[in-house]
Amino acid sequence: MNIVIIGKGNVATNLQYAFSKKGIACQMVSSREGLDQLPTANVYIYSVRDEALAEVVSQVQGKERALHLHTSGSMPMSVFGADKPHAGVFYPFQTFSKTHIIEDFSTIPVFFEAKGIDDISAVYSLALSITSHVYETTQHDRERLH
């Protein structure tokens, strides 16, 4: 499996570290440039400000077979629209900082949501690769947590 994280902020930096530490190929790219030429990946994780999410998602084209996830606690999964049929939410319930990298992600809860049964399975497995605290949730529940 290989992952591209779109964004270079606090959450993106910590996720990239967590996946890389587990031996999962993971690359961060800026959300402000070059989205039309993203590297090929199985999973694209959008880790950008809520206000920018829809705009960034709309710029990523031609990746229909990949799984698309965002990390927002308050944004709906529907932001991915019909052109990204494999989509969901990967919401780590933690405050992050680039200056204080989480060394042990195994205690961080991850709440997730996905469109279909195969996507649910994929997101669940992805979350389990970095933490044992994985919970399927709804948008309403995520909003309350957020």
C-alpha positions in Angstrom: 0.0 0.0 0.0 1.2 3.5 -0.7 -0.3 6.7 0.6 -0.2 10.3 -0.5 -1.1 12.9 2.1 -2.3 16.2 0.6 -1.3 18.9 3.0 1.8 19.6 5.1 0.3 20.8 8.4 0.2 19.4 11.9 -2.1 16.4 11.2 -0.4 15.6 7.9 3.1 15.6 9.5 2.1 13.4 12.3 0.2 10.9 10.1 3.1 10.7 7.7 5.4 9.9 10.6 3.0 7.3 12.0 2.6 5.5 8.7 6.3 5.7 7.8 7.3 4.3 11.2 5.1 1.2 10.4 6.8 0.7 7.1 4.0 2.1 4.9 5.1 4.1 2.0 3.7 7.6 2.6 4.5 10.9 0.9 3.3 14.4 1.7 2.5 16.9 -1.0 1.5 20.5 -0.8 -2.2 21.3 -1.2 -1.3 24.5 -2.9 0.5 23.3 -6.0 0.8 20.4 -8.5 -2.4 18.6 -7.6 -3.0 17.9 -11.3 0.2 15.8 -11.2 -0.1 13.8 -8.0 2.0 10.7 -7.6 0.0 7.4 -8.1 -1.2 5.9 -4.8 -3.7 3.5 -3.3 -4.9 6.1 -0.8 -5.1 9.9 -0.9 -5.5 11.5 2.5 -6.7 15.2 2.4 -5.3 16.9 5.5 -6.2 20.5 4.8 -8.3 23.2 6.5 -12.0 22.7 6.4 -12.5 25.9 4.4 -10.1 24.6 1.7 -11.2 20.9 1.5 -13.8 21.2 -1.3 -11.5 23.2 -3.5 -8.6 20.9 -3.0 -10.8 17.8 -3.6 -12.1 19.3 -6.9 -8.5 19.8 -8.1 -7.6 16.1 -7.8 -8.8 14.3 -11.0 -8.2 10.9 -12.6 -7.8 9.0 -9.3 -11.2 7.2 -9.3 -9.8 3.8 -8.3 -8.0 5.1 -5.2 -9.5 5.5 -1.8 -9.9 9.2 -0.9 -10.1 10.2 2.8 -10.2 13.5 4.7 -9.2 14.1 8.3 -11.8 16.6 9.3 -14.0 16.1 12.3 -16.7 18.4 11.0 -16.8 18.0 7.2 -19.2 15.5 5.5 -17.9 12.6 3.5 -20.1 13.9 0.6 -17.4 16.5 -0.1 -15.8 13.9 -2.4 -18.8 13.7 -4.7 -19.6 11.1 -7.4 -16.2 11.3 -9.2 -14.5 9.7 -6.2 -16.6 6.6 -5.6 -14.2 5.2 -2.9 -14.2 7.7 -0.1 -14.4 8.2 3.6 -13.2 10.0 6.7 -10.1 9.2 8.7 -10.4 11.4 11.8 -7.6 11.0 14.5 -9.0 12.4 17.7 -6.0 14.3 19.0 -4.6 17.8 18.9 -1.4 17.7 16.8 1.7 19.9 16.4 4.5 19.8 13.9 6.9 20.7 16.6 5.8 17.8 18.9 5.6 14.6 16.8 3.5 11.8 18.3 6.1 9.0 18.7 3.6 6.3 19.7 0.3 6.6 17.7 -1.0 3.3 19.1 -3.1 5.0 21.8 -4.6 7.7 19.6 -8.3 7.0 18.7 -9.2 7.1 15.0 -12.8 7.6 14.1 -13.7 6.6 10.5 -16.6 6.5 8.0 -16.6 5.2 4.5 -19.0 4.8 1.5 -19.2 1.1 1.0 -18.3 -2.2 2.7 -15.0 -2.6 0.8 -14.0 1.0 1.7 -15.0 0.5 5.3 -12.8 -2.6 5.4 -9.9 -0.7 3.8 -10.1 2.3 6.1 -10.4 0.1 9.2 -7.3 -1.9 8.2 -5.4 1.4 7.5 -6.3 2.7 10.9 -5.3 -0.5 12.6 -1.9 -0.3 11.0 -1.1 2.7 13.4 -3.5 2.3 16.3 -5.6 -0.3 18.1 -8.3 2.3 18.9 -10.4 2.4 15.8 -14.1 3.3 15.8 -16.6 3.5 13.0 -18.8 6.6 13.4 -21.2 8.8 11.6 -20.8 12.5 10.6 -23.2 13.5 13.4 -21.1 11.7 16.0 -17.8 13.2 14.6 -19.3 16.7 14.8 -20.2 16.1 18.4 -16.6 14.9 19.2 -15.1 17.8 17.3 
